[in-house]
Amino acid sequence: MSQSPKIIAIVPVFNEEKMVVGVLDSIYPRVQHLIVVNDGSTDSSLAKINVWMEKKKNVHILSLKKNVGASGALLRAYVLLLRLAEEGVISEMDLAIELDADGQHDPRYIPELYQVWLKTRVDVVQACRDFSNYPAYKVFGNRFLSL
């Protein structure tokens, strides 16, 4: 009998010392593996992540010396995913979910997204952010960059 695909969360972190522990606390119980990429944070994000992950299983951390941006951090996470698959830790059929460390993505939707993915087996399931609680500059920045 085959196992159900695992859920793997990828969380790039850049200077999120105020939010990162709460975000990781919310994600961790909903996934089987968690990859955290510290993207050259200059605040105490890395120290807080290291304390948080003590005695936690299946948490993988990558710490980059300098900031390479979200896409660079995600690239490094996917390289780690390939290595974990080659080592048999995860399967190529497992689901990877990207979540921001600033709380913009609500981890409560992970099980629902997983169910959609299980039924459809599409390559990508994309959710939209709810900006109703975010400052105007983040809303403007997101819309501007989306254009």
N, C-alpha and C positions, 0 to 999 in steps of 0.2 A: 504494500500500500504506500502510495507516495504522500509526502508531507505537503501541507499547504505552503504556498510561497510566503516567504518572510517579508516583513515590512522594514525597510532600512531608511532612516531619516538622515538627511544631510543638512547641516546647519553651518553656513559660513558666518563668522563673527568678526566684526571690526568695531572696536570701541563701544561695546554694549554692556559695560560693567553694571549698569543699573537694571537691566532687563534679562541678561543671559541666564542666570540661575533659575528664575521663574519660568522662562521659556523652556529650558531643558527639563525642569521638573514636570512640566505639562506634556512634553513630548515623550519622555522616557517610558512611561508605562504603556504607551500605545504602539511601541515598535519593538522589534526583536534585536535590532542593531542601530546604533547611533554613531554617526560620523560628524565630529565637530572640527571645523577648520578655523583656527585662529589666524586671521588674515593680517598679521602684522600689527595687532592692536598695541597702542601705546599707553592705554589706561590699565586698570587692574583686571580686565576681562580674563586673561589667561590664568592668573592666579585664582580667580573665582571658579573658573572651569575645573582647574586641577583639584581644588578642594571638593567641589561638587562631585566629581567623578570617582573619588575614593570609594572603594568597596562596591562599585557598580560594575555589572558584567556587560560585555559586548558594547562597550563604549570605546571608540577609536578617536584619537585626537591627532590632528596634524597642526603643527605650529609653524607658520611661515615667518621668516625674519622681517620681511618687508611686505607692505600692502600691495597685492596684485589685483585687487578688485574682485567683485563677486564672480565674474566669469572665470578668472584665474583660480580662485579658491575652489569653485565647483569642479573645474578641470582636475585639480589635484585630488579631490574627493572621488571622482570617477576613476582615476588611475588606481586609487586604493581599492575601490570596488572590484576592479579587474583582478588585482592581486589576491583579494580575499576569495574571489571566485576560483582562481587558479589553485589556491590552497585548499579549496573545498569547504571553507568557512561559510560561504553563502553560495547560492546557485545563480546561474545566469537568468533563471526564471523568477527571481525575487523582484520585488517592487521597490524602487528608490523614490523617495519623496523629498523635495527640497522645501525647507522652511527658513524664513528669515529669523535672525536672533533678536530682532527688535519688537517682536510680538505682533507683527502685521498679519501673520498667518495663524489662524486658530487651530491648534492641534486636535481639538474636539472633532474636527471633520475627517481626521485620518481614517477611522474605520469606515466611514461612508464612502470616501474616495476609493478605499481598498475594495469595497464591495462592487462599486461601479467597474473598477479595473478587472476584478475577477470575472464578472459577467461578460465584459466586452473584449478583454485582452487587447485593447488598443495600445499603441505605443506611448501615448501621452494622455493624461487626464489633467486638465488645467482648471484651477479654481480662481475666482476673482476675489480681490481684496475688498474688504469693507472699510472705507475711509471715513465713516461717519464719526469716529472718535479721534481722528488724526488732525494735527495742525494744518492750517491752510498751505504752508510751504511744502509739506510732504505731498499733499494732494496735487498742488500745482506742479511740483517736480516730477511726480509720477506721470501725470498727464502729458507734460511737455516731453519727457523722454520717450513716452509711448508713441508720440507723433513721429 
